[in-house]
Amino acid sequence: VQLQASGGGLVQPGGSLTLSCAASGSIFNFADMGWYRQAPGRPRELVAISISGGSTNYADSVKGRFTMSKDNANTLYLQMNSLKPEDTAVYYCSINSDWGQGTLVTVSS
């Protein structure tokens, strides 16, 4: 499927953003789904992942602040609260072996 990520932007520390990842087809309940991010000069890292529709695991750095969810159709979300400057990165969604194009999140005052 083709994935279109959106929702990034500039936000102040402590603020919130919700990223969306729209798939061109239905997201089956047993798909592998995840969000990743890549900060400048750093490798891509896992943010949140659900394998085969199971429970979601989060990176320690975002646990308690970020929540991944999906609707009943074709959109995956990442709700991000209490954002910190170190959350600044390009965020990518992934469903099975497909990737979105990335959306930039900048946390700065």
Secondary structure, 3 states (H helix, E strand, C coil): CCEEEECCEEECCCCCEEEEEEECCCCCCCCCEEEEEECCCCCCEEEEEECCCCCEEECCCCCCCEEEEECCCCEEEEEECCCCHHHCEEEEEEECCEECCCEEEEECC
